[in-house]
Amino acid sequence: MSAPYPGLPKASIAFLSDLALHNDRDWMARHRDAYERDWKQAGLALCRALVAPAADIGLVVAPRVDGSLRRLHRDTRFSNDKRPFQTEMHLILSAGEPVGKRPGVHLVLGPLGMSYGVGEWRLAPDRLKAYRAALLDERRRAPLLRHIAAAEDMGCRFGAPDLAGMPRNIAAEGDWTHLLRRKSFVLRRHDPLPIPDAVFSRAAPDALIGVAAAMAPVAHWLAALP
């Protein structure tokens, strides 16, 4: 029997704090051992500890970099921000395979604390059509609105809609209609909370799954779209 998961090392957050102050490739090259130990191996160990409890709420954890552990390296080709690295441990609990390509719950741990969110970025045209059709069906829309309210109780909020007005040939009224003006569905907490002490202990999986469980129904609703 394997040893119980001991919790995320506090050295992981210390490494990310240092990276935030020295976000360049030369610094990373000099601290490669810390990256491997305190970010990569620590993050993968946390992912492995989340596999079973995530499955209990219908979510998939793939313990690999660019699976459930989002890589630190940033693609800066089309960004004005040329810092080469993320400064967080970003975990993805997916409503299906492939992880990262399906709706999911995101848990983010870093120097500023813990944030989280749920959704699907840039719905493909066929999924966007299905999403809008589901919203226009009151029976299908009603549970989503309840799931959104639960995520909002966790401090999650939408950003501005993608469209200034309603999509062509769609007419609807109500305070929910901003959902029709979105091409991405992203609910997230923008102001990080202090990382709970439990994350640094054996209680880490339960603590993080407790957060994810409040948002998982949104991911499942999106995943059920054709």
N, C-alpha and C positions, 0 to 999 in steps of 0.2 A: 504494500500500500504506500502511495506517495505521501510525503509530508504535507501537512496543511499549508495553504498559501499564507505567508507571514504578513502580507500587506505590502503596499508600494513603498519602496525605500524613500526616505526624505531626501536622500542624495539625488533622486531623480528631479525633484523640484529645484534643488540647489544648482544642478547642472543647467537646467533651463533658465534659471535666473542669471547665471553667468553668461549663457549664450545670448540672452537678451541684451547684455551690456557689450558683448563682443561678437556681433553678428557678421562674421566674415570667414572666408574659407581658410585663411592662415590660422586663425584661432582654433577652428574646428580640427584642422590637421594636427595641431599640437595636443588636442584633447580627444583624440580618437578613442583612446581606451575608455574615457568617461562616457563618451557617446555609446560605445558598444555595451558597456556594463549598466550605466544608470538610465539610459533611455531605451535602447533597443532591447536588451535582454530583460530589463525590468518591465518594459511595456508588453513584451510578448508573454512574460509570466503572468501579468495581470489579465491579458486576453485569455490565456488558457484557464485561469481561475473563473472567468466569466462564461465559458462555453456552456456548462450545464445549467446554471441558473438563468442564463439568457434563453436557453431552449425552453425552460418552463413557462416563459411568457411569449413563446413563439418567435423569438429572434435568433439570428444566426451570428456567431462570432467565429471569424477565421483568423487564428493566431499567426499572422504573418504581416510583414511590412507591406503596405499597399493592399492589405486585406482589411482587417479590423484595426490595425495600427497604421494610421496615415503617416506617410513618410515626412521627415523633417525638411527635405530639400524642396525648395520652391521653384516653380517655372517662372522665371522673371522676363521671358522674351517679350511679352506684351503688357508688361506692368511698369508703371512709373516707380514703383517700390522695388529697388534692386537688391534688397537684403536677401541673401541666398537661403536663409533657413526660417522655418516656422519656429516658434519658441514655446511650443505646447506639446503635450501628449494627447493626441486626438484619437479617440476610440470610436469605431462605428459598429453598432449593433443593428444588423440588417433584417428586414422582413423577408429576405430571400436571397438566393444566389443569382448573379455574382455580387458579393459584398462590395459596396461602393457604387454599384450601378442600379440598385433597387432602393425603394424608400427605406429609411432607417432612422434610428435614434443615434444622436451624436453626443458623446461625453468628452469634455475638454478640460484637462488639468494643466495648470501652468503657474507661473510666478504671480499672476494677478488673482488666482483662485480657481474656482470651478464654474464652468458654464456648460450649457447643454441645449439641445434643440432636436427637432424632428422634421422630416419632410423629404422632398425630392426636388433636386435642382434641375431646371430646364426640362420640363416634360416633353418627350418626343411628340411630334404632331398627332399621331394616332392616340397616344395617351392623353394629350391635352384635350382632344375631342371627346374622349370617354369621360374625362374628369368634368368637363363642362356639362355633359349630358347627365351625369350623376348628380351634380349640384342642382340642376333644374328639376330633378325628381325629388319631391318633398320627402318621400319615405327613405330615400337614400341619403338625402342631405341632413336630415334630423340627427342621426347618430354622429355624423361628422361634427356638427355644431356642438354636441355634448363633449366629444373628444377634444375639440379645440378649447372649450371652456376649462377642461381639466388641465390642459397644458398651460393655459393662461394663469390658472391658479398657482402654477409653479414658477410664474414670472416670465413665461415665454410670450413673445410678441411678434407680429408680422412687421416686415418693412413695408415701404411704399409699394403699391401695385405696379406691375410692369406696364399696364396700359392706362392712359389718361381717361379713356371712356370705355363703354361696354363693347365687347366684341361685335363684329358685324352680324346682323340678323339675329341678335339675342336681345330680348327685352325681359327685365325682371326688376322687382322692387324689394327692398328690405335691407336691413343693416348687414346682411351676409353677402350682398352682391359684389363687394370688393373681391371676393374669392374668384369671381368670374373674370376679373381683370388681371389675373396672375398667370404667368407662364411657368413660374417656379412656385412650389409650395414649401415655404420655409418659416417655421415658427421657432424662435430661439430666444434664449435669455442673453441679453446684451451686457448686463452688469454682473460680473462674476461674484459668486459667493465665496466666503472662506472655504477652503477644502476641509471637509469634516475629518476630525481625528480618526474616525473609523477607517478611512481610506488607507491609513498607514498601519493598519492592524489586520488581524485575521477576519475581521468583519467587513473588509473592503468589498467582496463580491455582493454581500447582502445590501450594503449601503448604496452601491452604485446601481444595482438592479432595482432597488426601491425607487430611485429617481427615474430610471428608464421605464418602469412599469406604468408610470403616470402618462407617458407619451407614446407608448407602444401602440395603443389603439389607433392613433392617427396614422402611423406607419402601416398598420394592417389594412386600414380603410383604403389608403392609396395603393397598396400592393394588390388589392382585390380588383382594381380596375383592369379591364381587358388590355 
